[in-house]
Amino acid sequence: MPGSLGNVWLGGVTGSEIREALEEAGVRPNRQLGQNFLCDPNVARWITDQLMPQAGDAVVEVGPGTGALSSMLIGRVRRLILIEFDSRLAAWLKERFKDEPSVEVHHADAARIDPRFLWKHRPLKFLGNLPYSSGGAIMRNFLNRPHPFERAVIMLQKEVIDRLGAGPGTKDYGVLTLRIQSGWKVRPMKTVPPEAFHPQPRIDSSVAVLEPLSDELPLFDAKRFDELIRRGFSQRRKQLGKQLPEAPAWREVAEKLGLSLQARGEELTLEQWVEVTRMYDPHPLKDVPQKGEELFDVVDAEDQVTGTATRAEVHEKGMLHRAVHIFAINRRGDLLLQKRSRLKDAHPGVWDSSVSGHLDAGEDYLDAARREMGEEMGIEGVEPEEVAKLSPSEATGWEHVRLYMVRWDGTPSFPCSEVESALWMPAAEIDAWIERCPQDFATGFLECWKAARGRD
């Protein structure tokens, strides 16, 4: 109808326009749900600018409310994915943006929604005016590794943003700080006063920009890191040596890292916590992604052995050799993907089969598959089934490949030097992700995936 907010952009929202929109949606702001709606157009414009939106980006916005931030991005990005908890606001947003094909609206709890559908939308950025009541749970669901985002801009109560950006030795420094900073560079940017919202909250809010870390930290076991920091801060004033595992001895760890025997968790920097994690990691391959002197069988086009050569020689000269790939499938039919570490000599930092590896000289394919399953992903007690043979090509790295499948519902356990993270993914989502972003995957995996899906 004439004058309705349903027929205008909300890019220049004011308090009166917010109230009109909420009345139209049938929503009375709920303080328990943290419903405080941004109504300062200058702040909204500044926040979306911090996202550095590009025409090829997709943006996930959590808690879009009446669209104050969303409307600033339409026409500036390829796709806008809105996740709104309030069913009335979600319905209102769907109606509001029904003629805008770049916008999709999901009525869902952002702390619980399965975020795996987002990978196919990369390149992807995250935007959130997060509710005070569930901001931490939403960040865990979307921003913990592995995640698909290249940048994030979040607004939360000032005390939480202070904790995210805190340094050692301060009262704000703790488990939340280390969890976020172990994966993101946190830059608190601006305090937003209560007057910028309707209704006005009782406290200030702050905006922070988060940028993913690349190679700033050495490789480490993220699960072990999380376990150790929870131990280290379970009793904040207690000495660290009395809270960590018995082996290795704290005296040995402290001496090697130059730490006081009486050190407390709050005194250690992020970098020191990472080194502590590496000291407590017993995996024999935690530092070695591959060895150039490993011996492989060199083979001909018919897969007959013609000699042996080192790993380095085989890869440097493009000699034909042998490898296995294993697809681990769980009871839901999801495939386990692994993200290769940045230290790998081939395809570093991209997604690959659940398990893959070369045959050692004199080893057969099935024995190699069994060995690699245990060493690379901790898959034990199940027998792999051969499902395909792939001829050597540039895409396979000049490898004769045997592809195996195994049914497995365990928890992946992998050496951080070889594997950065693991992710169970439905087949349809993998198809869509590959179609959009084939560069996210190792070429050998792409060939195996085509073979498994019966495609040329």
C-alpha positions in Angstrom: 0.0 0.0 0.0 1.2 3.6 -0.5 3.7 4.7 2.1 4.2 1.2 3.5 7.7 0.2 4.5 7.1 -2.9 2.4 7.6 -0.7 -0.7 10.8 1.2 0.2 14.4 0.3 1.1 15.3 0.5 4.7 18.8 1.8 4.0 18.0 5.1 5.8 16.1 3.7 8.7 15.0 6.0 11.5 13.4 5.1 14.9 9.9 5.9 13.6 10.5 3.7 10.5 11.7 0.8 12.7 8.6 1.1 14.8 6.3 1.2 11.8 8.1 -1.9 10.3 7.7 -3.8 13.6 4.1 -2.9 13.8 3.6 -4.1 10.2 5.3 -7.4 11.1 3.3 -7.7 14.3 6.4 -7.7 16.5 6.8 -6.2 19.9 10.6 -6.2 20.8 11.4 -8.9 23.2 14.2 -8.0 25.6 14.8 -11.7 26.5 15.5 -12.4 22.8 17.9 -9.5 22.6 15.7 -7.7 20.1 17.3 -4.2 19.9 17.0 -2.9 16.3 19.6 -0.6 14.8 17.9 2.6 13.8 20.9 4.9 13.0 21.5 4.9 9.2 25.0 6.3 9.5 26.0 3.5 11.9 24.4 1.0 9.6 26.2 2.3 6.6 29.5 2.3 8.4 29.1 -1.3 9.7 28.3 -2.7 6.2 31.3 -0.8 4.8 33.6 -2.6 7.3 32.6 -5.9 5.5 34.3 -4.6 2.4 31.6 -6.0 0.2 32.6 -7.0 -3.4 30.3 -7.8 -6.3 31.3 -11.5 -6.3 30.7 -12.0 -2.5 27.9 -13.8 -0.8 27.0 -12.4 2.7 25.4 -14.3 5.6 23.6 -12.0 7.9 22.4 -13.3 11.3 19.6 -11.4 13.0 18.6 -9.1 10.1 15.6 -7.9 12.0 13.9 -5.3 9.8 16.7 -5.2 7.2 18.6 -2.1 8.3 21.9 -3.7 7.4 20.6 -6.0 4.7 19.3 -3.2 2.5 22.7 -1.5 2.5 24.1 -4.6 0.7 21.6 -5.2 -2.0 23.1 -4.5 -5.3 26.6 -4.5 -3.9 27.0 -8.3 -3.4 26.1 -11.4 -5.4 23.9 -13.1 -2.8 22.5 -12.2 0.6 21.5 -15.0 3.0 19.4 -13.8 5.9 18.9 -16.0 9.0 16.2 -14.7 11.3 15.0 -16.4 14.6 11.6 -14.5 14.9 9.1 -16.2 12.6 7.1 -13.0 12.1 10.2 -11.0 11.1 11.3 -13.9 8.8 7.9 -13.8 7.1 8.0 -10.0 6.8 11.5 -10.2 5.3 10.4 -12.8 2.8 7.6 -10.5 1.7 9.8 -7.5 1.8 12.5 -9.0 -0.5 10.2 -11.3 -2.6 11.1 -9.5 -5.8 14.9 -9.5 -5.1 16.4 -12.8 -6.5 19.7 -12.2 -4.7 18.1 -12.5 -1.3 17.2 -15.7 0.5 15.6 -15.7 4.0 15.8 -18.6 6.5 13.6 -18.8 9.5 16.0 -20.6 11.9 17.9 -20.4 15.2 21.3 -19.3 14.2 22.9 -21.1 17.2 21.5 -24.4 15.9 21.1 -24.2 12.2 23.3 -26.6 10.2 25.8 -24.2 8.4 27.1 -26.7 5.9 24.8 -25.4 3.2 26.9 -22.2 3.1 30.1 -23.7 1.7 28.7 -23.7 -1.9 28.2 -19.9 -1.7 31.9 -19.1 -1.3 33.4 -16.4 -1.5 31.5 -15.7 1.7 31.4 -13.1 4.4 29.6 -13.0 7.8 27.6 -10.1 9.2 25.8 -10.1 12.5 24.1 -7.7 14.9 24.1 -10.6 17.3 21.6 -10.9 20.2 23.2 -10.5 23.6 21.6 -13.7 24.9 23.0 -16.1 22.3 25.9 -14.3 20.6 28.5 -16.7 21.9 26.6 -19.8 20.7 26.1 -18.2 17.3 29.8 -17.5 16.9 30.7 -21.1 17.9 28.2 -22.4 15.3 29.5 -20.2 12.4 33.0 -19.0 13.1 34.7 -22.0 14.7 37.0 -24.0 12.4 36.3 -25.2 9.8 34.3 -22.3 8.5 33.8 -20.9 4.9 34.2 -17.2 5.7 36.8 -14.7 4.4 35.8 -11.9 6.7 33.3 -11.2 9.6 31.8 -8.1 11.1 30.0 -8.6 14.4 28.2 -6.3 16.8 27.7 -7.4 20.4 27.6 -5.9 23.9 30.9 -4.1 24.5 32.0 -6.4 27.3 32.0 -9.4 24.9 33.9 -7.6 22.2 36.4 -6.5 24.8 36.9 -10.2 25.7 37.4 -11.2 22.1 40.2 -8.7 21.7 41.7 -9.0 25.1 45.4 -9.6 25.8 47.1 -11.8 28.4 47.2 -10.6 32.0 43.8 -8.7 31.8 40.5 -9.6 33.4 38.8 -10.0 30.0 41.4 -12.6 28.8 40.1 -16.2 28.9 38.8 -19.2 27.0 36.6 -17.2 24.7 39.5 -14.9 23.8 41.8 -17.8 22.9 39.1 -19.7 21.0 38.4 -16.8 18.7 42.0 -15.5 18.4 43.3 -18.9 17.5 41.5 -18.7 14.3 40.8 -15.0 13.7 42.6 -11.6 14.0 40.2 -9.5 16.1 40.0 -5.8 15.6 37.6 -3.9 17.9 36.5 -0.9 15.9 33.8 1.2 17.4 31.5 1.6 20.4 27.8 2.1 19.5 25.7 3.9 22.1 22.2 2.7 23.2 20.7 5.7 21.4 21.4 3.9 18.0 18.9 1.2 18.8 15.1 0.7 19.3 14.4 -0.1 22.0 17.5 1.3 23.7 19.6 -1.4 25.5 20.9 -0.7 28.9 24.6 -1.1 27.8 26.9 0.0 25.0 27.5 -2.2 22.0 30.7 -2.6 20.0 31.6 -3.6 16.5 34.6 -5.8 15.7 36.1 -6.9 12.4 37.4 -10.5 12.3 39.9 -11.7 9.6 41.0 -15.3 9.4 44.5 -16.2 10.3 46.6 -17.8 7.6 50.1 -18.8 8.6 50.6 -16.5 11.6 50.6 -19.5 14.0 52.4 -22.9 13.7 50.1 -25.9 13.0 48.5 -27.3 16.1 45.7 -29.7 17.1 42.7 -27.5 17.6 40.7 -30.0 19.7 43.7 -30.5 22.0 44.1 -26.7 22.2 40.5 -26.3 23.3 40.8 -29.0 25.9 44.0 -27.5 27.4 42.7 -23.9 27.6 39.5 -25.1 29.3 41.7 -26.9 31.9 44.0 -23.9 32.2 41.1 -21.5 33.0 38.9 -23.8 35.0 40.4 -22.3 38.2 41.7 -19.0 37.0 44.1 -18.3 39.9 45.5 -21.8 40.1 48.9 -22.6 38.8 48.9 -24.0 35.3 51.1 -27.0 36.1 48.5 -28.3 38.5 45.7 -28.3 35.9 47.3 -29.7 32.8 47.8 -33.5 32.0 50.5 -35.4 33.8 52.6 -36.1 30.7 54.7 -34.6 29.7 55.8 -33.1 33.0 55.0 -29.4 33.4 58.6 -28.8 34.5 59.8 -30.1 31.1 57.2 -28.0 29.2 57.9 -24.8 31.2 61.6 -25.2 30.8 61.5 -25.7 27.1 59.2 -22.7 26.5 60.9 -20.4 29.0 57.8 -20.2 31.3 57.7 -19.9 35.1 56.8 -23.1 37.0 54.2 -21.0 38.8 52.7 -19.5 35.6 48.9 -19.2 35.4 46.8 -19.7 32.3 46.0 -16.0 32.0 49.7 -15.1 31.8 50.4 -17.0 28.6 50.1 -15.4 25.2 48.2 -17.1 22.4 51.5 -18.1 20.8 52.6 -19.7 24.1 49.3 -21.6 24.4 49.8 -23.0 20.9 53.3 -24.1 21.8 52.0 -25.8 25.0 49.4 -27.6 22.8 52.2 -28.8 20.5 54.2 -30.1 23.5 51.2 -32.1 24.8 50.5 -33.5 21.3 51.8 -37.1 21.2 51.1 -37.8 17.5 54.4 -39.0 15.9 53.6 -37.0 12.7 52.6 -33.7 14.3 55.7 -32.0 12.7 56.1 -33.9 9.4 53.6 -33.7 6.6 55.8 -35.7 4.2 59.4 -36.9 3.7 61.1 -36.2 0.4 63.3 -39.3 0.8 60.4 -41.8 1.0 60.8 -44.6 -1.6 57.9 -45.2 -4.1 57.5 -47.8 -6.9 57.8 -46.2 -10.3 55.3 -47.9 -12.7 54.4 -47.8 -16.4 51.0 -47.1 -18.1 49.9 -50.6 -17.3 50.8 -50.2 -13.6 53.8 -52.5 -13.8 56.7 -51.7 -11.6 59.8 -50.5 -13.5 61.9 -49.2 -10.6 61.9 -47.1 -7.5 62.5 -43.4 -6.8 62.2 -41.0 -3.9 59.1 -39.0 -3.3 60.9 -35.8 -4.3 62.2 -37.4 -7.6 58.8 -38.8 -8.5 57.0 -35.5 -8.1 59.7 -33.4 -9.7 60.0 -35.5 -12.8 56.3 -36.4 -13.2 57.0 -40.2 -12.9 54.0 -42.6 -12.9 53.5 -44.0 -9.4 50.7 -45.3 -7.2 48.2 -43.9 -4.7 45.0 -44.7 -2.8 42.0 -42.5 -2.0 39.4 -43.6 0.6 35.9 -42.2 1.0 34.6 -42.6 4.5 30.8 -42.5 4.5 28.7 -42.2 7.8 25.2 -43.6 8.5 23.6 -40.5 7.1 25.4 -40.9 3.8 27.7 -37.9 4.4 31.3 -38.0 3.1 34.2 -37.1 5.4 36.3 -34.4 3.7 39.7 -33.4 5.0 41.4 -30.0 4.5 45.0 -30.5 3.6 47.6 -28.6 5.7 49.5 -25.7 4.3 52.7 -27.7 4.6 51.7 -30.3 2.0 54.0 -30.4 -1.1 50.9 -30.9 -3.4 47.6 -29.1 -3.2 48.2 -27.3 0.2 45.2 -25.8 2.0 42.4 -27.3 -0.2 39.8 -30.0 0.5 40.5 -33.6 -0.4 39.2 -37.2 0.1 38.7 -38.5 3.6 42.1 -40.2 3.3 44.7 -40.3 0.5 48.3 -41.3 0.2 51.0 -43.0 -1.7 52.0 -46.6 -1.8 55.4 -47.3 -0.3 57.8 -49.3 -2.4 56.7 -52.9 -2.4 53.3 -52.2 -0.8 50.0 -53.2 -2.4 47.0 -51.0 -2.7 44.8 -52.6 0.0 47.5 -52.6 2.6 48.3 -48.9 1.8 44.6 -48.1 2.2 44.5 -49.7 5.6 47.7 -48.1 6.7 46.7 -44.6 5.5 43.2 -44.8 7.2 44.8 -45.3 10.6 47.7 -42.9 10.2 45.9 -40.1 8.5 42.4 -40.1 10.1 42.3 -42.6 12.9 39.9 -45.0 11.1 40.3 -48.5 12.6 38.4 -51.7 12.7 36.6 -51.4 9.3 37.6 -52.9 6.0 37.8 -50.7 2.8 36.0 -51.8 -0.3 37.5 -51.0 -3.7 35.0 -49.0 -5.9 37.1 -47.6 -8.8 40.4 -47.5 -10.6 41.7 -44.2 -12.1 44.4 -44.0 -14.8 47.3 -41.6 -14.3 46.8 -38.1 -15.6 47.9 -34.5 -14.7 44.7 -34.2 -12.6 45.7 -37.3 -10.4 49.3 -36.1 -10.2 50.4 -38.9 -12.6 49.2 -41.5 -10.1 47.5 -44.8 -10.7 44.7 -44.5 -8.1 42.6 -47.1 -6.4 39.5 -45.6 -4.8 38.1 -47.3 -1.8 35.0 -46.7 0.3 34.5 -47.5 4.0 31.4 -47.1 6.3 32.5 -45.3 9.4 30.8 -43.2 12.1 33.8 -42.5 14.3 35.5 -39.2 15.4 38.4 -38.2 13.1 41.8 -38.0 14.7 44.6 -36.7 12.5 48.1 -35.3 12.5 48.0 -31.5 12.3 51.0 -31.4 10.0 49.0 -33.3 7.3 45.4 -32.3 8.0 44.1 -28.9 9.1 40.5 -30.0 9.7 37.8 -32.4 8.8 34.1 -32.0 7.7 31.3 -34.4 7.1 29.4 -33.2 4.1 26.2 -34.4 2.2 26.8 -35.5 -1.4 24.4 -33.0 -2.9 26.2 -30.1 -1.0 29.5 -31.3 -2.3 28.1 -31.3 -5.9 26.9 -27.8 -5.5 30.2 -26.6 -3.8 32.3 -28.2 -6.6 30.1 -26.6 -9.3 30.6 -23.1 -7.7 34.2 -23.4 -6.4 36.2 -26.3 -7.9 39.4 -24.5 -6.9 38.6 -25.3 -3.3 39.4 -29.0 -3.9 42.4 -31.1 -4.8 42.3 -32.2 -8.5 42.8 -35.8 -7.5 39.7 -35.7 -5.3 37.7 -34.2 -8.1 38.6 -37.1 -10.4 37.7 -39.6 -7.6 34.4 -37.8 -7.0 33.4 -38.0 -10.6 34.2 -41.7 -10.7 32.2 -42.3 -7.5 29.3 -40.4 -8.9 29.4 -42.2 -12.2 30.3 -39.1 -14.2 32.7 -38.6 -17.1 
